[in-house]
Amino acid sequence: MAYDDVLANRIRELLAHETVTEKGMFGGLAFLIGGHMAVAASGRGGLMVRVPPDDTEALLAREHVEPMIMAGRETRGWLRVADEGVATTRRLQSWVTRGVEYAKGLPPK
């Protein structure tokens, strides 16, 4: 499944004031800040978002959020948010901001 172009454009609009690199990754379109992925329009639908690893458990309690599974195991610090969880601009903005703030706090690549 290809990523959702509409979601990608919504993310672009929210990141218009940031210095962002777009890169095809994991079948989706990732948005990188300082070389670090902040969020992505997932090839499986919805949004992938990078969060502080220590926040993972608390954020998983939210509606429409599930862990990111890679190579058969849960990856702390990465979440999948279903389409319903990013259906409004306010909801999407919340996740995009969370991912961008975390990525900005990492050392540049």
For each residue, the residues with C-beta under 8 A, 3 or more apart:
1: 27 43 44 45
2: 27 43
3: 7 8 27 28 29 40 41 42 43
4: 7 8 41 45 83
5: 8 9 41
6: 9 10
7: 3 4 10 11 41 46 47 83 86 92
8: 3 4 5 11 12 29 41
9: 5 6 12 13
10: 6 7 13 14 86 89 92
11: 7 8 14 15 31 39 41 47 92 96
12: 8 9 15 16 31
13: 9 10 16
14: 10 11 89 92 93 96
15: 11 12 18 20 31 96 100
16: 12 13
17:
18: 15 33 100
19: 33
20: 15 31 32 33 38
21: 31 32 35
22: 29 30 31 32
23: 29 30 32
24: 28 29 30
25: 28 29 30 37 40
26: 30 40 42 43 48
27: 1 2 3 42 43 44
28: 3 24 25 40 41 42 43 44 48
29: 3 8 22 23 24 25 40 41
30: 22 23 24 25 26 37 39 40 48
31: 11 12 15 20 21 22 37 38 39 40 99
32: 20 21 22 23 35 36 37 38 103
33: 18 19 20 36 38 100 103 104
34: 103 104 106 108 109
35: 21 32 108 109
36: 32 33 50 103 106 109
37: 25 30 31 32 40 48 50 99 103
38: 20 31 32 33 49 50 96 99 100 102 103
39: 11 30 31 47 48 49 50 95 96 99 100
40: 3 25 26 28 29 30 31 37 47 48 49
41: 3 4 5 7 8 11 28 29 47
42: 3 26 27 28 45 46 47 48 80
43: 1 2 3 26 27 28
44: 1 27 28 80
45: 1 4 42 82 83
46: 7 42 64 80 81 82 83 85 86
47: 7 11 39 40 41 42 80 81 85 86 92 95
48: 26 28 30 37 39 40 42 68 78 79 80 81
49: 38 39 40 78 79 81 95 96 98 99
50: 36 37 38 39 77 78 99 102 103
51: 55 56 59 77 78 79 98 99 102
52: 55 56 77 102
53: 56 76 77
54:
55: 51 52 58 59
56: 51 52 53 59 60 67 76 77 78 79
57: 60 61
58: 55 61
59: 51 55 56 62 65 79
60: 56 57 65 66 67 79
61: 57 58 65
62: 59 65 85
63: 84 85
64: 46 81 82 84 85
65: 59 60 61 62 79 80 81 82 85
66: 60 79 80 82
67: 56 60 74 75 78 79 80
68: 48 74 75 78 79 80
69: 72 73 74 75
70: 73 75 78
71:
72: 69
73: 69 70
74: 67 68 69
75: 67 68 69 70 78
76: 53 56
77: 50 51 52 53 56
78: 48 49 50 51 56 67 68 70 75
79: 48 49 51 56 59 60 65 66 67 68
80: 42 44 46 47 48 65 66 67 68
81: 46 47 48 49 64 65 85 86 95
82: 45 46 64 65 66 85 86
83: 4 7 45 46 86 87
84: 63 64 87
85: 46 47 62 63 64 65 81 82 91 95
86: 7 10 46 47 81 82 83 91 92 95
87: 83 84 91 92
88: 91 92
89: 10 14 92 93
90: 93 94
91: 85 86 87 88 94 95
92: 7 10 11 14 47 86 87 88 89 95 96
93: 14 89 90 96 97
94: 90 91 97 98
95: 39 47 49 81 85 86 91 92 98 99
96: 11 14 15 38 39 49 92 93 99 100
97: 93 94 100 101
98: 49 51 94 95 101 102
99: 31 37 38 39 49 50 51 95 96 102 103
100: 15 18 33 38 39 96 97 103 104
101: 97 98 104 105
102: 38 50 51 52 98 99 105 106
103: 32 33 34 36 37 38 50 99 100 106
104: 33 34 100 101
105: 101 102
106: 34 36 102 103
107:
108: 34 35
109: 34 35 36
